[in-house]
Amino acid sequence: YFIFKGKIGKSELYRKLSEYDKGKKLLLNLIFNPGDSIKYLDLVADKYHRMSAIYNESGSLDSAMTFSQLSLTISEKLSLPDNIATSYNEIGNIFEKKGSLDSAKQYYQLACTIWKEANNLRYYSNGYSNLARIYFIRSEFDSCIYHLNKILELIKDKDWPTVKNPIYFTLSQCYFAKKDSLGANKMLVMEARELLKIEKIEHEKNLLELEAVYENKEKLKELDLKQQLINSQKETIGAKDQKLNYLVAGICFTLFFLLLIIYYYRRGIAVQKKLNSANGKLDLQNKDLTRLLKENEFLLQEIHHRIKNNLQLVISLIQMEISKVKNKEILAPLENISSKIETISTLHKQLYMNQEIDSINAKKYLSDIRENLNHLFLSQNINIELSIANINIPIKIAIYLGLIFNELITNSVKHAFKNEQKKLITVSLTETDKKLIFSYADNGETEFTVTHEGKGLHLIKLLSKQIGGEMRTENINGHSYELTISL
């Protein structure tokens, strides 16, 4: 029983790591004997449900539906309400992905009813959030807002950031769709607070692990001191015994010496056993710490991945609005904010793909931003030359540097060039004496800097100040900007 249960749990770990093929192979090879299938029906239901989840996430929706129905049938036969509700929720998700929103809504409601009767508030909240998402997909934004606020009222006293965070995000999208920017931004702030709580929990977990490592080191030092004390005591006793040996003779000397050897031998064995036991415990603790560190790195990458996906969703919503707007005065700010969000999304994409957790490669990052803006250069026949050092820069500098780069390019494209001139933008980034030097220049008209310095240059000054950079600009034969940042 426990072997089967352990293998099912291992398949769930593969699913969370997105290693779907390994999870499928493990579960398909998990074959119950005829007698065990009847005896362990609850495990058979769990197996089918885990297979359904893996096939669902890997895109095989028909197979996922088949296994969910099998799991549901067994769970109903055994009267397992939690398993039944979980199967309903999984089936609802499959119908949602297939576009059968009425069926998805029906199964989400069935799952919520069971969790509510069981007073399982956390699962009920997640299921109700899924139900509200159906209203959002149908553009029934008022109904979506009503149901999500109802859930928030139920869990307002619960410190459940992982539950509240997606709720606030969906609410923000509803308000954006209703063109209620104030309400949307308020929800984004609440979402950010819950995300900070999640990160705080992770940081506290990391801190506890580091404290455990420190305590292990202190224990090792204590063991070393004890060993030194033992060695010192051995030397002292040896010196005394040497004086005593001169006073005894013959057999007494030999007998005492043998007893002394036996004593130290037994004592040494006892000390060695204690040291071996302590070393074994330390080895186990070190293995646990290594595993926890890997899990933390995976969770942090998952956070960056989800932030990137959320930002991409915001960009998609903005692009939908841009496609509807014909007024250039309204269109320009929307395109501007979309490019800035794309820049931030690019940063989180690099962090997700990077092995480092506190820095990213500057050349790859700025090159990706340049690719994001490539449509601007092609539409106006602008050449851009990048000379970026292949170096890693801290995240806190990278995000501001990317926004500055984005703003400079946007200003040049909008204001600097005439149609007939040869348009050129040059950008470089170097590192010298623990300083980053970022240089930007275009060969546009000088009048551009006098006429259009307003909000664009003001934003660049604010971003430069945020990272403690020294900014210098010139308006000779175009516009040039140089920023020096101390590392």
C-alpha positions as CSV (number, residue, x, y, z in Angstrom):
1,Y,0.0,0.0,0.0
2,F,2.7,2.5,1.0
3,I,4.9,1.6,-2.0
4,F,1.9,2.4,-4.3
5,K,1.1,5.6,-2.4
6,G,4.7,6.7,-2.6
7,K,4.9,6.2,-6.4
8,I,1.7,8.2,-6.9
9,G,3.2,11.0,-4.8
10,K,6.4,10.8,-6.9
11,S,4.3,11.3,-10.0
12,E,2.8,14.4,-8.5
13,L,6.3,15.8,-8.0
14,Y,7.1,15.1,-11.7
15,R,3.9,17.0,-12.6
16,K,4.9,20.0,-10.5
17,L,8.3,20.0,-12.3
18,S,6.5,19.8,-15.7
19,E,8.3,16.4,-16.4
20,Y,5.1,14.9,-17.8
21,D,6.6,12.0,-19.7
22,K,8.3,10.7,-16.5
23,G,5.0,11.1,-14.6
24,K,3.0,9.2,-17.3
25,K,5.6,6.4,-17.5
26,L,5.6,5.9,-13.7
27,L,1.8,5.8,-13.4
28,L,1.3,3.6,-16.5
29,N,3.8,1.1,-15.1
30,L,2.0,1.1,-11.7
31,I,-0.2,-2.0,-12.2
32,F,-2.3,-3.4,-9.4
33,N,-2.9,-7.1,-9.0
34,P,-6.6,-8.1,-9.3
35,G,-6.8,-8.5,-5.5
36,D,-5.0,-5.3,-4.8
37,S,-7.2,-3.4,-7.2
38,I,-10.3,-4.2,-5.1
39,K,-8.5,-3.8,-1.8
40,Y,-6.8,-0.5,-2.6
41,L,-9.6,1.2,-4.7
42,D,-8.8,4.5,-3.1
43,L,-5.3,4.3,-4.5
44,V,-6.6,3.3,-7.9
45,A,-8.8,6.5,-7.8
46,D,-5.8,8.6,-6.8
47,K,-3.8,7.1,-9.7
48,Y,-6.4,7.9,-12.3
49,H,-6.8,11.4,-10.9
50,R,-3.0,12.1,-11.1
51,M,-3.0,10.7,-14.6
52,S,-5.9,13.1,-15.5
53,A,-4.0,16.1,-14.1
54,I,-0.8,15.2,-16.0
55,Y,-2.6,14.6,-19.3
56,N,-4.6,17.8,-18.8
57,E,-1.5,20.0,-18.2
58,S,0.3,18.4,-21.2
59,G,-2.6,19.2,-23.5
60,S,-4.2,15.7,-24.0
61,L,-7.6,16.8,-22.9
62,D,-9.6,13.7,-24.2
63,S,-7.3,11.3,-22.2
64,A,-7.5,13.6,-19.2
65,M,-11.3,13.5,-19.4
66,T,-11.3,9.6,-19.5
67,F,-9.1,9.3,-16.4
68,S,-11.1,11.9,-14.5
69,Q,-14.3,10.0,-15.2
70,L,-12.7,6.7,-14.0
71,S,-11.5,8.4,-10.8
72,L,-14.9,10.0,-10.3
73,T,-16.7,6.7,-10.7
74,I,-14.5,4.9,-8.1
75,S,-14.7,7.9,-5.7
76,E,-18.5,7.9,-5.8
77,K,-18.6,4.1,-5.2
78,L,-16.4,4.6,-2.1
79,S,-18.2,7.7,-1.0
80,L,-15.0,9.9,-0.8
81,P,-16.3,13.5,-0.9
82,D,-12.9,15.1,-1.2
83,N,-11.9,12.9,-4.1
84,I,-15.3,13.5,-5.8
85,A,-15.0,17.3,-5.5
86,T,-11.4,17.2,-6.8
87,S,-12.6,15.1,-9.8
88,Y,-15.4,17.6,-10.5
89,N,-13.0,20.5,-10.4
90,E,-10.6,18.7,-12.8
91,I,-13.4,17.9,-15.2
92,G,-14.5,21.5,-15.0
93,N,-11.0,22.7,-15.9
94,I,-10.9,20.3,-18.9
95,F,-14.3,21.6,-20.2
96,E,-13.0,25.2,-19.7
97,K,-10.0,24.4,-21.9
98,K,-12.2,22.8,-24.5
99,G,-14.4,25.9,-24.6
100,S,-17.5,24.2,-23.1
101,L,-18.1,26.9,-20.6
102,D,-21.6,25.8,-19.5
103,S,-20.3,22.3,-18.6
104,A,-17.2,23.8,-16.9
105,K,-19.5,26.1,-14.8
106,Q,-21.7,23.1,-13.9
107,Y,-18.8,21.0,-12.6
108,Y,-17.1,23.9,-10.8
109,Q,-20.4,24.4,-9.0
110,L,-20.7,20.8,-8.0
111,A,-17.1,20.9,-6.6
112,C,-17.8,24.1,-4.6
113,T,-21.0,22.6,-3.1
114,I,-19.2,19.6,-1.7
115,W,-16.3,21.7,-0.3
116,K,-18.8,24.1,1.3
117,E,-20.7,21.2,3.0
118,A,-17.3,19.8,4.2
119,N,-16.5,23.3,5.5
120,N,-13.2,23.2,3.5
121,L,-12.9,26.9,3.1
122,R,-9.5,26.9,1.3
123,Y,-10.6,24.5,-1.4
124,Y,-14.0,26.2,-1.6
125,S,-12.2,29.5,-2.3
126,N,-10.1,28.0,-5.1
127,G,-13.1,26.3,-6.7
128,Y,-15.1,29.5,-6.5
129,S,-12.3,31.4,-8.1
130,N,-12.4,28.9,-11.0
131,L,-16.2,29.5,-11.3
132,A,-15.6,33.3,-11.4
133,R,-13.1,32.8,-14.2
134,I,-15.9,31.5,-16.4
135,Y,-17.8,34.7,-16.0
136,F,-14.6,36.6,-16.9
137,I,-14.1,34.5,-20.1
138,R,-17.7,35.3,-21.0
139,S,-17.1,39.0,-20.4
140,E,-19.7,38.9,-17.6
141,F,-17.4,41.2,-15.6
142,D,-19.9,42.3,-13.1
143,S,-20.8,38.7,-12.1
144,C,-17.1,37.9,-11.9
145,I,-16.5,40.8,-9.6
146,Y,-19.4,39.9,-7.5
147,H,-18.4,36.3,-6.9
148,L,-14.7,37.1,-6.3
149,N,-15.6,39.8,-3.8
150,K,-17.9,37.3,-2.1
151,I,-14.9,34.9,-1.7
152,L,-12.7,37.7,-0.4
153,E,-15.3,38.5,2.2
154,L,-15.3,34.9,3.4
155,I,-11.5,34.7,3.7
156,K,-10.8,38.3,4.8
157,D,-9.4,37.1,8.1
158,K,-7.3,34.3,6.6
159,D,-3.6,34.9,5.8
160,W,-3.7,32.9,2.5
161,P,-1.6,34.9,0.0
162,T,-1.5,32.1,-2.5
163,V,-5.3,32.0,-2.6
164,K,-5.9,35.8,-2.6
165,N,-3.2,36.7,-5.1
166,P,-4.9,35.2,-8.2
167,I,-8.3,36.6,-7.1
168,Y,-6.9,40.1,-6.9
169,F,-5.3,39.7,-10.3
170,T,-8.6,38.5,-12.0
171,L,-10.4,41.4,-10.3
172,S,-7.9,43.8,-11.8
173,Q,-8.5,42.4,-15.3
174,C,-12.2,42.8,-14.8
175,Y,-11.8,46.4,-13.9
176,F,-9.5,47.0,-16.8
177,A,-12.1,45.4,-19.1
178,K,-14.7,47.8,-17.6
179,K,-12.3,50.7,-18.2
180,D,-12.2,51.4,-14.4
181,S,-8.5,52.1,-14.2
182,L,-8.8,53.2,-10.5
183,G,-10.4,50.0,-9.5
184,A,-8.0,48.0,-11.6
185,N,-4.9,49.6,-10.1
186,K,-6.3,49.2,-6.6
187,M,-6.6,45.4,-7.2
188,L,-3.1,45.3,-8.7
189,V,-1.8,46.9,-5.5
190,M,-3.6,44.3,-3.4
191,E,-2.2,41.6,-5.7
192,A,1.3,43.0,-5.3
193,R,0.9,43.0,-1.5
194,E,-0.1,39.3,-1.5
195,L,2.8,38.5,-3.8
196,L,5.1,40.3,-1.3
197,K,3.7,38.1,1.4
198,I,4.5,35.0,-0.6
199,E,8.0,36.2,-1.2
200,K,8.3,37.1,2.5
201,I,7.3,33.5,3.4
202,E,9.9,32.2,1.0
203,H,12.6,34.6,2.4
204,E,11.7,33.6,6.0
205,K,12.0,30.0,5.0
206,N,15.4,30.6,3.4
207,L,16.5,32.5,6.6
208,L,15.5,29.6,8.8
209,E,17.5,27.3,6.6
210,L,20.5,29.6,6.7
211,E,20.2,29.7,10.5
212,A,20.1,25.9,10.6
213,V,23.3,25.9,8.6
214,Y,24.9,28.3,11.0
215,E,23.8,26.2,14.0
216,N,25.4,23.2,12.3
217,K,28.6,25.0,11.9
218,E,28.5,26.1,15.5
219,K,28.0,22.5,16.6
220,L,31.0,21.4,14.5
221,K,33.1,24.0,16.3
222,E,31.8,22.8,19.7
223,L,32.7,19.2,18.7
224,D,36.2,20.4,17.7
225,L,36.7,22.2,21.0
226,K,35.6,19.0,22.9
227,Q,38.0,17.0,20.9
228,Q,40.8,19.4,21.7
229,L,39.8,19.2,25.4
230,I,39.9,15.4,25.2
231,N,43.3,15.5,23.6
232,S,44.5,17.9,26.2
233,Q,43.2,15.7,29.0
234,K,45.0,12.7,27.4
235,E,48.3,14.6,27.4
236,T,47.9,15.6,31.0
237,I,47.0,12.1,32.2
238,G,49.9,10.7,30.1
239,A,52.4,13.0,31.8
240,K,51.2,12.0,35.2
241,D,51.3,8.4,34.4
242,Q,54.8,8.8,33.2
243,K,55.9,10.2,36.6
244,L,54.0,7.4,38.3
245,N,55.7,4.7,36.2
246,Y,59.1,5.7,37.5
247,L,57.9,4.9,41.1
248,V,56.6,1.4,40.3
249,A,58.6,-1.5,39.2
250,G,58.3,-4.9,37.6
251,I,54.9,-6.4,37.3
252,C,53.0,-3.4,38.8
253,F,54.4,-1.2,36.1
254,T,53.4,-3.7,33.4
255,L,49.9,-4.3,34.9
256,F,49.1,-0.6,35.2
257,F,50.3,0.2,31.7
258,L,48.0,-2.6,30.3
259,L,45.0,-1.2,32.3
260,L,45.8,2.3,31.0
261,I,45.8,1.1,27.4
262,I,42.5,-0.7,27.8
263,Y,40.9,2.3,29.4
264,Y,42.0,4.7,26.6
265,Y,41.0,2.2,24.0
266,R,37.5,1.9,25.3
267,R,37.2,5.6,25.8
268,G,38.5,6.3,22.3
269,I,35.9,3.8,20.8
270,A,33.1,5.6,22.7
271,V,34.2,9.1,21.5
272,Q,34.6,7.8,18.0
273,K,31.0,6.4,18.0
274,K,29.7,9.8,19.2
275,L,31.7,11.5,16.4
276,N,30.4,9.1,13.8
277,S,26.9,9.6,15.0
278,A,27.2,13.4,14.9
279,N,28.8,13.2,11.4
280,G,26.0,11.0,10.2
281,K,23.4,13.5,11.4
282,L,25.2,16.4,9.8
283,D,25.4,14.5,6.5
284,L,21.6,14.0,6.6
285,Q,21.0,17.7,7.5
286,N,23.3,18.8,4.7
287,K,21.4,16.7,2.2
288,D,18.1,18.2,3.4
289,L,19.5,21.7,3.1
290,T,20.7,21.0,-0.4
291,R,17.2,19.7,-1.3
292,L,15.5,22.8,0.2
293,L,17.8,25.1,-1.6
294,K,17.0,23.5,-4.9
295,E,13.3,23.7,-4.1
296,N,13.6,27.4,-3.3
297,E,15.4,28.0,-6.6
298,F,12.6,26.2,-8.4
299,L,9.9,28.2,-6.5
300,L,11.6,31.5,-7.3
301,Q,11.9,30.6,-11.0
302,E,8.2,29.7,-10.9
303,I,7.3,33.1,-9.4
304,H,9.3,34.9,-12.2
305,H,7.5,32.7,-14.8
306,R,4.1,33.5,-13.4
307,I,4.9,37.3,-13.2
308,K,6.1,37.1,-16.8
309,N,2.8,35.4,-17.9
310,N,0.7,37.9,-15.9
311,L,2.5,40.8,-17.5
312,Q,2.0,39.2,-21.0
313,L,-1.7,38.9,-20.2
314,V,-1.8,42.7,-19.3
315,I,0.0,43.5,-22.5
316,S,-2.5,41.4,-24.5
317,L,-5.4,43.3,-22.9
318,I,-3.7,46.6,-23.7
319,Q,-3.1,45.5,-27.3
320,M,-6.8,44.6,-27.5
321,E,-7.7,48.1,-26.4
322,I,-5.1,49.6,-28.9
323,S,-6.7,47.7,-31.8
324,K,-10.0,49.5,-30.9
325,V,-8.6,53.0,-30.5
326,K,-8.4,55.3,-33.5
327,N,-7.6,58.6,-31.7
328,K,-3.7,59.0,-31.9
329,E,-3.7,61.1,-28.6
330,I,-5.2,58.1,-26.8
331,L,-3.2,55.5,-28.8
332,A,0.3,56.9,-28.0
333,P,0.1,56.5,-24.2
334,L,-1.3,53.0,-24.5
335,E,1.5,51.9,-26.8
336,N,4.0,53.6,-24.5
337,I,2.9,51.8,-21.4
338,S,2.7,48.6,-23.3
339,S,6.3,48.8,-24.4
340,K,7.4,49.6,-20.8
341,I,5.5,46.5,-19.4
342,E,7.1,44.5,-22.2
343,T,10.5,45.6,-20.9
344,I,9.7,44.5,-17.4
345,S,8.3,41.2,-18.7
346,T,11.6,40.6,-20.6
347,L,13.5,41.0,-17.3
348,H,11.4,38.3,-15.6
349,K,11.7,36.1,-18.7
350,Q,15.5,36.3,-18.3
351,L,15.4,35.7,-14.6
352,Y,13.2,32.6,-15.2
353,M,15.6,31.2,-17.8
354,N,18.8,32.2,-15.9
355,Q,20.5,30.1,-13.3
356,E,21.5,33.2,-11.3
357,I,18.8,34.6,-9.1
358,D,20.1,38.1,-8.5
359,S,21.6,39.2,-11.8
360,I,21.1,38.8,-15.6
361,N,23.2,39.0,-18.7
362,A,23.1,42.7,-19.9
363,K,23.8,41.8,-23.6
364,K,21.0,39.3,-23.8
365,Y,18.5,41.6,-21.9
366,L,19.1,44.8,-23.9
367,S,19.1,42.8,-27.2
368,D,15.7,41.3,-26.3
369,I,14.3,44.8,-25.6
370,R,15.7,45.9,-29.0
371,E,13.9,43.0,-30.6
372,N,10.7,43.9,-28.8
373,L,10.9,47.4,-30.4
374,N,12.0,46.1,-33.9
375,H,8.7,47.1,-35.5
376,L,9.4,50.7,-34.7
377,F,12.8,50.6,-36.4
378,L,11.4,48.8,-39.5
379,S,8.4,51.1,-39.9
380,Q,10.6,54.2,-40.0
381,N,13.8,52.7,-41.6
382,I,16.0,53.4,-38.5
383,N,19.3,51.6,-38.1
384,I,20.4,50.7,-34.6
385,E,23.9,49.5,-33.6
386,L,24.4,47.8,-30.2
387,S,27.7,47.3,-28.5
388,I,26.9,45.7,-25.2
389,A,29.5,44.0,-23.0
390,N,28.8,40.3,-22.2
391,I,28.5,41.0,-18.5
392,N,26.0,40.2,-15.7
393,I,24.3,43.2,-13.9
394,P,22.3,43.3,-10.7
395,I,18.5,43.0,-11.1
396,K,17.9,46.4,-9.3
397,I,20.0,48.1,-12.0
398,A,18.7,46.0,-14.9
399,I,15.0,47.0,-14.5
400,Y,15.7,50.7,-14.5
401,L,18.3,50.5,-17.2
402,G,15.9,48.6,-19.5
403,L,13.2,51.3,-18.9
404,I,15.7,54.1,-19.7
405,F,16.7,52.3,-22.9
406,N,13.1,51.9,-23.8
407,E,12.2,55.5,-23.1
408,L,15.2,56.9,-25.1
409,I,14.4,54.8,-28.2
410,T,10.7,55.8,-28.0
411,N,11.6,59.5,-27.8
412,S,14.0,59.2,-30.7
413,V,11.6,57.3,-32.9
414,K,8.8,59.8,-32.2
415,H,10.6,63.1,-32.4
416,A,14.2,63.0,-33.6
417,F,14.2,62.1,-37.3
418,K,12.9,63.5,-40.6
419,N,11.9,61.1,-43.3
420,E,14.6,62.0,-45.7
421,Q,17.7,61.7,-43.4
422,K,19.8,58.6,-42.7
423,K,18.5,57.5,-39.3
424,L,21.0,56.0,-36.9
425,I,20.9,55.1,-33.2
426,T,24.0,53.8,-31.4
427,V,24.0,52.1,-27.9
428,S,26.9,50.8,-25.8
429,L,27.4,49.4,-22.3
430,T,30.8,48.9,-20.8
431,E,32.2,48.1,-17.3
432,T,35.3,49.9,-16.1
433,D,36.7,50.2,-12.5
434,K,33.5,48.8,-11.0
435,K,31.4,51.3,-12.9
436,L,28.8,50.7,-15.7
437,I,28.9,53.3,-18.5
438,F,25.7,53.3,-20.6
439,S,25.9,55.5,-23.8
440,Y,23.1,56.3,-26.2
441,A,23.1,58.6,-29.2
442,D,21.0,59.4,-32.3
443,N,21.7,61.6,-35.3
444,G,18.4,63.3,-35.3
445,E,17.7,67.0,-35.4
446,T,18.9,69.2,-32.5
447,E,15.6,71.0,-32.2
448,F,14.1,67.7,-31.0
449,T,15.8,68.0,-27.6
450,V,14.6,71.5,-27.0
451,T,11.0,70.9,-28.1
452,H,10.4,67.4,-26.7
453,E,12.4,67.2,-23.5
454,G,9.2,67.4,-21.3
455,K,7.9,64.2,-19.8
456,G,10.3,61.8,-21.5
457,L,13.5,63.3,-20.3
458,H,11.9,63.9,-16.8
459,L,11.1,60.2,-16.6
460,I,14.7,59.3,-17.7
461,K,16.1,61.6,-15.0
462,L,13.9,60.0,-12.3
463,L,14.9,56.5,-13.4
464,S,18.6,57.5,-13.5
465,K,18.3,58.9,-9.9
466,Q,16.7,55.7,-8.7
467,I,19.9,53.7,-9.3
468,G,22.3,56.5,-8.2
469,G,23.5,57.1,-11.7
470,E,25.4,60.2,-13.0
471,M,23.6,61.5,-16.1
472,R,25.0,63.6,-18.9
473,T,23.3,64.8,-22.1
474,E,24.4,66.8,-25.2
475,N,22.5,68.2,-28.2
476,I,25.2,68.5,-30.8
477,N,24.6,66.7,-34.2
478,G,21.6,64.9,-32.6
479,H,21.0,63.9,-29.0
480,S,23.4,61.9,-26.8
481,Y,22.9,60.5,-23.3
482,E,25.5,58.9,-21.0
483,L,24.8,57.3,-17.6
484,T,27.5,56.2,-15.2
485,I,26.5,53.7,-12.4
486,S,28.6,52.6,-9.5
487,L,28.5,48.9,-8.8
